[in-house]
Amino acid sequence: MSAYDRSKLVELFGGDPSTIAAVEREFYDTARDVAREIAATEDLGTIARAAHRLKGASGMIGAAPLHAIAEAVERAAKAQDLDQVRGLHDRFCGEVVKVAEQAGLPAEQL
């Protein structure tokens, strides 16, 4: 399964390769930053908001696996379950790396 649906990007932004590449880079940067933000805090409100942002962006571009994990992180944070949030961290970061790989971007350590 792919990390995201590139045809969604074409549908939303047109077929220009440079535009698609810029959107992929921006999405990856956002996903990476959210992963780091979640890892760096124990504030469950901050975690829920960050996961919610990424859930929306993931849904928009058809990144179903990342969308599902972001949704699970958001639910766990809203349920005040930091242990579950931390338990989802590796899967979350793994999906972010898959986005980078599919986009042909260098994946950074998360």
SVG drawing of the C-alpha trace seen along z (x, -y; Angstrom):
<svg xmlns="http://www.w3.org/2000/svg" viewBox="-11 -24 29 26">
<polyline fill="none" stroke="black" stroke-width="0.4" points="0.0,0.0 1.3,-3.4 1.8,-6.1 -0.5,-8.5 -2.5,-8.8 -0.6,-10.9 -3.7,-11.2 -5.4,-13.2 -2.6,-15.7 -3.0,-15.9 -6.8,-16.3 -6.3,-19.1 -3.2,-20.9 -3.0,-20.0 -0.4,-17.9 2.6,-20.2 5.5,-18.1 7.1,-21.0 3.8,-22.0 3.3,-18.3 6.8,-18.1 6.4,-21.3 3.1,-20.0 4.7,-16.7 7.6,-18.5 5.3,-20.7 3.2,-17.8 6.3,-15.8 7.6,-18.8 4.3,-19.2 4.1,-15.5 7.7,-15.5 7.2,-18.6 4.0,-17.1 5.8,-13.9 8.5,-15.9 6.0,-18.1 4.1,-15.1 7.4,-13.5 8.6,-16.6 5.6,-17.2 3.5,-15.6 0.7,-18.2 -2.2,-16.1 -4.0,-19.2 -1.0,-20.1 -0.7,-16.5 -4.4,-16.3 -4.3,-19.6 -1.1,-18.5 -2.6,-15.1 -5.8,-16.7 -3.9,-19.0 -2.1,-16.1 -5.2,-14.0 -6.9,-16.6 -3.9,-17.1 -3.5,-13.3 -7.1,-12.9 -6.9,-15.6 -4.1,-13.9 -5.2,-10.4 -2.6,-9.3 -4.9,-6.8 -2.5,-4.9 -1.1,-8.2 -4.6,-9.6 -5.7,-6.5 -2.7,-6.7 -3.1,-10.5 -6.7,-9.9 -5.7,-7.2 -3.2,-9.6 -5.8,-12.3 -8.3,-10.0 -5.7,-8.8 -4.7,-12.3 -8.3,-13.4 -8.8,-10.3 -5.8,-11.6 -3.9,-8.4 -0.2,-9.5 0.9,-5.8 -1.2,-5.0 0.1,-8.1 3.7,-7.0 2.8,-3.5 1.7,-4.8 4.9,-6.8 6.9,-4.2 4.0,-3.5 3.4,-7.2 7.0,-7.9 7.2,-4.9 4.3,-6.3 5.9,-9.7 9.1,-8.1 7.0,-6.2 5.6,-9.5 9.2,-10.8 10.2,-7.7 7.2,-7.7 7.9,-11.4 11.5,-10.7 12.6,-12.9 15.4,-12.2 13.8,-10.9 15.1,-12.4 15.5,-10.6 12.3,-11.2"/>
</svg>
